[in-house]
Amino acid sequence: MCSTGLCLVFFIAQVVFLMNYSEQQTTVVMENGAISEQEINVDEVMTQFIMKFYTKRFVEGQNLVVAPLLIFRVFMSMYGEMDASAKFDLHSLVGIPQEASAEKMSEFEAFANKYALPVGVQRNLVETRLYYDKSIGKIRSSLEAKSLKPFATNFADKQTFCNEVNTWIRNTPINGTDDLVHDYYLNNETAAFVAGALSIEWNMQLKTSPDVKAFLGEDVKFLEGSISTRHAKLDDLKVEVVEMVTDNLSGVKLWLIMPDEASSIKKFNDQLSIASIRQIEKGLTAPQKQDVALTVPMVTIEYNSQEDAYVTEVFEVFSSLFSKPSVKLVEGKDDLYAVKNFLMKCILRFVGSDAPADSKGQSTGKAVIFNRPFVMMILSKDSNVPILLANYFSPKDKLRALEAKERQLRMKAKEHLDL
């Protein structure tokens, strides 16, 4: 037998050992085998989500503009009021462990907020709106986030609601050329509807060509000039990259990425990863800035997307948020509502300058001509996080033309039924 003092010392030592051992174990693996919060790399999880969101959106021949972090910010604006099934879907969408704590989710949201597009200057806008039917009551104050602005409306008056949203989309600074919302998106059960707009105008500091030129058989004006910038040709990735910066958007840079003639946007997208982003950055940092005689189409991409259908069908998640009541909307009440739709209008425009600040004339430097489909990425300067990703296939968006034709057929069918 041991004395009381020795037994007490031995007992305390055992408790301390077991506590330290338990703490060491939980930093490595959770009870169910999932990684612990200490091992969750927020930057890597979010960057992988960005890549997946963009590459799965790819359709051969379709002009595309996506801002995955903006979509994530919208969902996180509602996260605190979601039920368990909607939260489960969001974790699955992004690849966040289901057991992640509220503090860890705040880190993910902070990441998305940190790398939001720097806007607020003329002709640049990022805004998402939560339209809710005023009949349900006052919207929860927790939903009045910077990335989601509540607007009371009356969904029963479909025409007025559609006009309200589409007027916002068509006016400055968005300047959309077609409608985003149509009455067939609404029904008698609609209580909440998210509509968003992203419009970026990038001053390329190049001169506009006086005449149109051919781009894969289509006429388009080009931006031309010689600039001092970073340029690289990467044989492993089979791409040529030019980096651009602009005065009206600080903290970000633009990569113009053109696959070589033996490759394609699809092949580049298939190998797009954190590693390939680092490889491009390494290729661009190796040489000093050089004069590049650049010729690039005067890009205008206007992309309409139905985010609720996309994440439900492609990612097979979020069916709960959009198909059944799963988010608390009304102040002081626990009633759950479904978000009927989430529509986005994304626009990217390249504009020229009559007197580019760093122009060297049009005849000096290595000639780089973007005369076939290419990829555009707006990334953070400091850590190369992709904020906006786009594909440019043609000055005429054939998919949008088909969508317009479909809307015309819908209208004719409706008129026929009304007779």
C-alpha positions in Angstrom: 0.0 0.0 0.0 1.1 3.6 -0.7 0.7 6.6 1.6 -2.1 9.0 0.9 0.3 11.6 -0.4 2.1 9.3 -2.8 -1.2 7.9 -4.1 -2.5 11.4 -4.7 0.6 12.4 -6.6 0.4 9.2 -8.7 -3.3 9.9 -9.4 -2.7 13.5 -10.5 0.2 12.4 -12.8 -2.1 9.8 -14.4 -4.8 12.4 -15.0 -2.4 14.9 -16.5 -0.9 12.2 -18.8 -4.3 11.1 -20.0 -5.4 14.7 -20.7 -2.3 15.4 -22.7 -2.6 12.1 -24.6 -6.2 12.8 -25.4 -5.4 16.3 -26.6 -2.6 15.0 -28.8 -4.9 12.4 -30.3 -7.8 14.8 -31.1 -5.4 17.1 -33.0 -4.7 14.2 -35.4 -7.9 12.3 -35.8 -11.5 12.5 -34.7 -13.5 9.6 -33.3 -15.1 8.8 -36.7 -11.8 9.0 -38.5 -12.2 12.5 -40.0 -9.5 15.0 -39.8 -9.5 17.4 -36.9 -10.1 21.2 -37.0 -6.4 21.8 -36.4 -5.7 20.0 -39.7 -8.3 21.8 -41.8 -6.4 24.1 -44.2 -9.0 26.8 -45.0 -7.0 28.2 -47.9 -6.6 24.8 -49.6 -10.2 23.7 -49.1 -11.6 27.0 -50.5 -9.2 27.1 -53.5 -10.1 23.5 -54.4 -13.8 24.5 -54.2 -13.1 27.4 -56.5 -11.4 25.2 -59.1 -14.1 22.5 -58.9 -16.9 25.1 -59.2 -15.3 26.6 -62.3 -14.2 23.4 -64.1 -17.6 21.7 -63.6 -19.3 24.8 -65.1 -17.3 24.4 -68.3 -19.2 23.8 -71.6 -17.3 23.6 -74.8 -17.9 26.7 -76.9 -19.7 28.6 -74.2 -18.5 32.0 -72.9 -18.4 31.8 -69.1 -17.9 34.1 -66.1 -18.1 32.7 -62.6 -17.2 34.0 -59.1 -17.3 31.0 -56.8 -16.4 32.9 -53.6 -19.3 35.3 -54.2 -21.7 32.3 -54.3 -20.2 30.9 -51.1 -20.6 34.3 -49.4 -24.3 34.4 -50.2 -24.8 30.9 -48.7 -22.8 31.9 -45.6 -25.0 35.0 -45.2 -27.8 32.6 -44.5 -25.8 29.9 -42.7 -26.7 30.9 -39.2 -30.4 30.6 -40.0 -30.2 27.3 -42.0 -31.6 24.1 -40.6 -29.3 21.0 -40.3 -30.0 19.6 -43.7 -29.1 22.9 -45.5 -25.9 23.2 -43.5 -25.1 19.6 -44.3 -25.5 20.5 -48.0 -23.3 23.5 -47.8 -20.5 21.5 -46.1 -20.8 18.9 -48.8 -20.7 21.5 -51.6 -17.5 23.1 -50.4 -15.8 20.0 -48.9 -15.9 21.2 -45.3 -16.0 18.5 -42.6 -19.5 18.1 -41.3 -18.3 18.5 -37.7 -16.6 21.9 -38.3 -17.4 24.3 -35.4 -19.0 27.7 -35.7 -15.5 29.2 -35.2 -14.0 27.2 -38.0 -17.0 28.2 -40.3 -16.2 31.8 -39.4 -12.7 31.3 -40.8 -14.1 30.0 -44.1 -16.4 33.1 -44.3 -13.5 35.4 -43.4 -11.5 33.8 -46.3 -14.3 34.6 -48.8 -14.7 38.1 -47.5 -11.0 38.8 -47.6 -10.9 37.9 -51.3 -14.0 39.6 -52.4 -13.6 41.7 -55.6 -12.6 45.3 -54.7 -15.4 47.3 -56.2 -17.2 50.5 -55.5 -15.7 52.5 -58.4 -17.7 53.5 -61.4 -18.8 50.7 -63.8 -17.9 48.0 -61.3 -20.4 46.4 -59.0 -21.0 43.2 -57.0 -24.3 42.9 -55.3 -26.6 40.1 -54.2 -30.2 40.7 -53.1 -32.5 38.6 -50.9 -36.0 39.4 -52.1 -38.7 38.3 -49.6 -42.4 38.5 -49.7 -43.5 41.3 -47.4 -46.5 39.3 -46.3 -44.3 37.0 -44.2 -43.2 39.9 -41.9 -39.9 41.7 -41.0 -36.7 40.0 -42.2 -34.3 38.8 -39.6 -31.5 41.4 -38.8 -29.0 38.6 -39.0 -29.7 38.3 -42.7 -28.8 41.9 -43.4 -25.2 41.1 -44.3 -22.8 43.0 -46.5 -23.0 40.3 -49.1 -26.8 39.9 -49.0 -29.2 42.9 -49.1 -32.8 42.2 -48.2 -35.6 43.7 -50.3 -39.3 43.4 -49.5 -41.5 42.6 -52.5 -44.8 41.1 -53.6 -44.3 37.9 -55.5 -48.0 37.6 -56.3 -47.5 40.5 -58.7 -45.0 38.7 -60.9 -44.7 41.4 -63.6 -43.9 44.1 -61.1 -41.3 41.9 -59.4 -39.6 41.0 -62.7 -39.5 44.6 -63.8 -38.0 45.7 -60.5 -35.1 43.2 -60.8 -34.5 43.5 -64.5 -34.5 47.3 -64.3 -31.7 47.1 -61.7 -29.9 44.6 -64.0 -30.2 46.8 -67.1 -29.3 50.2 -65.5 -25.8 51.6 -64.8 -23.4 50.4 -63.5 -24.4 46.8 -64.5 -25.7 47.6 -68.0 -27.0 44.2 -68.7 -28.3 43.7 -72.2 -31.1 41.2 -71.4 -33.4 40.2 -68.5 -32.3 38.0 -65.6 -35.7 37.1 -64.1 -38.8 35.9 -65.9 -42.3 35.1 -64.4 -41.9 31.4 -64.9 -39.3 31.3 -62.1 -42.1 32.2 -59.6 -45.1 30.3 -58.2 -47.7 30.8 -55.5 -45.4 29.4 -52.8 -42.5 31.8 -53.5 -41.4 33.5 -50.2 -37.7 34.1 -50.9 -35.7 34.7 -54.0 -32.0 35.6 -54.4 -30.8 37.6 -57.4 -27.2 38.8 -57.9 -25.1 40.8 -60.2 -21.4 41.0 -60.9 -20.2 43.6 -63.4 -16.4 44.2 -63.9 -14.9 46.5 -66.4 -11.2 46.0 -66.8 -9.2 48.8 -68.4 -6.5 47.0 -70.4 -4.5 50.2 -71.1 -4.4 49.3 -74.7 -5.7 51.2 -77.8 -8.9 50.0 -79.6 -8.2 48.8 -83.2 -9.8 51.2 -85.7 -11.3 48.3 -87.7 -12.9 45.0 -86.8 -10.8 41.8 -87.3 -11.7 38.1 -87.5 -11.7 36.0 -84.4 -12.5 32.4 -85.4 -14.7 33.6 -88.2 -16.5 36.3 -86.2 -15.8 40.0 -86.5 -14.6 41.8 -83.4 -12.6 44.8 -82.4 -9.2 44.2 -80.8 -7.2 46.0 -78.1 -3.6 46.6 -79.2 -0.5 48.1 -77.9 2.9 47.4 -76.3 3.1 47.2 -72.5 5.7 46.4 -69.9 4.4 43.3 -68.1 5.1 39.7 -67.0 4.8 37.0 -69.7 5.5 33.3 -69.8 5.2 30.4 -72.1 4.8 27.2 -70.1 5.5 24.0 -72.2 4.3 21.6 -69.4 0.9 23.3 -69.2 0.9 24.0 -73.0 -0.2 27.6 -72.4 1.0 31.2 -72.9 0.2 33.7 -70.1 0.2 37.4 -69.9 -0.4 39.3 -66.6 -2.3 42.6 -66.5 -3.0 45.1 -63.8 -5.4 48.0 -63.7 -5.7 51.2 -61.7 -9.4 50.9 -61.0 -9.2 47.5 -59.2 -6.5 47.4 -56.5 -5.1 44.3 -54.9 -5.9 42.0 -57.9 -4.3 41.0 -61.2 -5.6 39.5 -64.4 -4.1 36.5 -66.1 -4.8 36.0 -69.8 -4.1 32.3 -70.5 -4.1 31.0 -74.0 -3.7 27.3 -74.7 -1.3 26.5 -77.5 -2.6 25.2 -80.9 -2.2 21.6 -79.9 -4.2 22.1 -76.7 -7.6 23.6 -75.7 -9.4 25.3 -72.8 -10.8 21.9 -71.8 -7.4 20.3 -71.6 -6.1 23.2 -69.5 -9.2 23.0 -67.2 -8.7 19.3 -66.8 -5.2 19.9 -65.2 -6.2 23.1 -63.3 -5.2 22.8 -59.7 -3.4 24.6 -56.9 -0.2 23.2 -58.3 -0.8 24.5 -61.8 -1.6 28.0 -60.4 1.7 27.9 -58.6 3.4 26.7 -61.7 2.0 29.7 -63.7 3.1 32.1 -60.9 6.6 30.6 -60.9 6.8 31.0 -64.7 5.8 34.6 -64.5 8.2 35.5 -61.7 11.3 34.0 -63.3 11.8 36.7 -65.9 11.7 40.4 -65.3 9.0 42.5 -66.8 9.3 42.8 -70.5 7.8 44.7 -73.4 4.9 42.7 -75.0 3.2 43.8 -78.1 -0.3 42.5 -77.1 -3.4 42.0 -79.2 -6.5 40.8 -77.4 -10.2 40.9 -78.4 -12.4 43.6 -76.8 -14.0 41.0 -74.6 -17.6 41.3 -73.5 -19.1 38.3 -71.7 -22.5 38.4 -70.2 -23.4 35.2 -68.4 -26.8 34.3 -66.8 -26.7 31.5 -64.4 -29.3 29.7 -62.2 -27.1 28.8 -59.2 -29.8 26.8 -57.4 -30.2 24.4 -60.4 -26.4 24.2 -60.9 -25.5 23.2 -57.3 -28.5 20.9 -57.1 -27.9 19.0 -60.4 -24.1 19.1 -60.7 -23.0 18.9 -57.1 -26.1 17.0 -56.0 -26.5 19.1 -52.9 -28.6 22.0 -51.6 -31.8 20.3 -52.6 -33.0 21.1 -49.1 -32.4 24.8 -49.3 -34.2 25.3 -52.6 -36.8 22.5 -52.4 -38.2 22.6 -48.9 -38.5 25.1 -46.0 -35.0 25.2 -44.4 -34.0 28.8 -43.5 -35.5 31.1 -40.9 -36.4 34.5 -42.5 -38.7 36.3 -40.1 -37.5 38.2 -37.0 -38.8 36.6 -33.8 -40.2 33.5 -35.5 -38.8 30.0 -36.1 -40.8 29.4 -39.2 -38.7 27.9 -42.0 -38.9 29.0 -45.7 -37.4 27.7 -49.0 -35.3 30.0 -51.2 -37.2 29.6 -54.5 -34.3 30.5 -56.8 -30.8 31.9 -56.9 -30.0 33.7 -60.2 -26.8 35.5 -61.1 -25.9 37.9 -63.9 -22.1 38.0 -64.4 -20.5 40.4 -66.8 -16.8 40.9 -67.7 -15.8 43.7 -70.1 -12.4 44.7 -71.5 -12.1 48.4 -72.4 -9.4 50.3 -74.1 -7.6 53.6 -73.4 -6.9 56.4 -75.8 -3.7 57.2 -73.9 -2.5 54.2 -71.9 -0.2 55.2 -69.1 2.5 52.6 -69.9 2.1 52.4 -73.7 5.3 51.9 -75.6 3.8 52.1 -79.1 2.5 49.1 -81.1 5.7 47.9 -82.7 8.0 47.0 -79.8 8.3 43.9 -77.7 7.4 40.2 -78.2 4.2 39.8 -80.2 1.4 37.9 -78.3 -1.8 37.6 -80.2 -4.9 36.1 -78.6 -6.6 34.8 -81.7 -8.2 31.6 -80.4 -10.2 30.7 -77.3 -8.6 31.6 -74.0 -9.1 31.7 -70.2 -9.1 34.7 -67.9 -8.5 34.7 -64.2 -8.7 37.6 -61.8 -6.6 36.7 -58.8 -5.4 38.3 -55.5 -1.9 39.7 -56.0 -0.6 38.5 -52.7 -1.7 34.8 -52.6 -3.0 34.0 -56.1 -6.5 33.1 -55.0 -8.7 33.0 -58.1 -11.6 35.4 -57.5 -13.2 35.4 -61.0 -12.7 32.9 -63.8 -13.9 33.2 -67.4 -13.7 31.5 -70.8 -13.9 33.4 -74.1 -14.8 31.3 -77.1 -16.6 33.8 -79.4 -17.8 37.4 -79.6 -21.3 35.9 -80.2 -22.6 33.9 -77.3 -24.5 31.0 -79.0 -25.9 29.7 -75.8 -27.5 33.0 -74.9 -29.0 33.1 -78.3 -30.5 29.7 -77.7 -31.8 30.9 -74.3 -33.5 33.9 -76.0 -35.1 31.6 -78.6 -36.4 29.4 -75.8 -37.9 32.4 -74.0 -39.7 33.4 -77.3 -41.1 29.9 -77.6 -42.3 30.0 -74.0 -44.0 33.3 -74.6 -45.7 32.0 -77.7 -46.8 28.9 -75.9 -48.3 31.0 -73.1 -50.1 33.2 -75.6 -51.5 30.1 -77.2 -52.8 28.7 -73.9 -54.4 32.1 -73.0 -56.5 32.1 -76.2 
